[in-house]
Structures are given as C-alpha cells and as structure tokens.
Amino acid sequence: MKWGPWALLGARMLAGVGIPISEEILIVPAGFLIERGVLPLWGTIAAAWCGVVLADLIWMLIVRRWAHRLLGMRYFRRMFHPRRLLEIKDMLDRRGAWVIVLGRVLPAARTPVITAAGLAHMPVRTFMLGECVGAAKSVTWQLGIGLYHKNISEPTSPRQI
C-alpha cells in the first residue's frame, strides 16, 4: 500500500480545515498496519507527524485570521470571555511553547489550546516549537499502541489463558 502514508497525511489535513477527524482514530490503526507490514515504517511516521503538525498549524492560522469574527459569535464569546482571553494571552506569553506541549498531553485540551493560541495571536515560531515537540510525543505513543497491540491482546503463556 504505497499510497497509505499519503492517505494518512491527507486525512489529517482535512482535520486542519475543520472536519472533525480524531488523530488517534487514524494513527493507532496505522501503527497496526505497520506491524502487519502493510504500511512502511518511516514513511508512515513522517506522514503522521507532518499531518498532525500541519493540521494544527492550519487550524491555528484560520483562527488567527478570523479571530475578530469568531469572537463576535456568542459561542466563542462565552468560551473566550475578554478577561479569560487576556489570561490565556498572558499565560502564552510567559510559558510559550510549553502550553502547546501540555495541551497535546491533556485529554480534550488540544483543540481548545490551539484555538486559544490563534485567538491570542501567538507567534507562529513559538507555536511551531511546541507543536513539533508535542506531536513527536503523541505520534510516537499512538503508533506504538498500534505496533505493540499483539503484546497486549494475545496471551504469552498458557497460564494467562
């Protein structure tokens, strides 16, 4: 399946423009397919990492470009009250890339953190630093779950049966 890594990259790019496709739903099975020999190891790792980083960058830049209009919507105003947005901006200015790295670790925090970085006009260089480090960690463990599924699901000794 020589086009498999490209399909993974393309699916992650769809998530970058707002189509809700979870990265775990794509990357964990990719690890399983690497273990089965269907997908190439290094091409899939590169596609998964680039897809995650670029999709998040695209979303951050979309939010950054349309921040004024987004904050005019009731949903965003409620979620990102001006005082809360100032607190987020202060936190991003003080801790920078670490906020993005931790946002990738905490469950259900990735999209709100990336959205907040866009609304607060976080510098792209700082965002990319945190995103590259965080994506390396998350892609590694997600592919690892798929790669090592056999060790988890199959008993290794007759006593475990």
Sequence and secondary structure as in RCSB ss.txt:
>XXXX:A:sequence
MKWGPWALLGARMLAGVGIPISEEILIVPAGFLIERGVLPLWGTIAAAWCGVVLADLIWMLIVRRWAHRLLGMRY
FRRMFHPRRLLEIKDMLDRRGAWVIVLGRVLPAARTPVITAAGLAHMPVRTFMLGECVGAAKSVTWQLGIGLYHK
NISEPTSPRQI
>XXXX:A:secstr
 TTHHHHHHHHHHHHHTT    HHHHHHHHHHHHHTTSS HHHHHHHHHHHHHHHHHHHHHHHHHTHHHHHTSHH
HHHHS HHHHHHHHHHHHHHTHHHHHHHHHSTT HHHHHHHHHHTT  HHHHHHHHHHHHHHHHHHHHHHHHTHH
HHHS SSGGG 
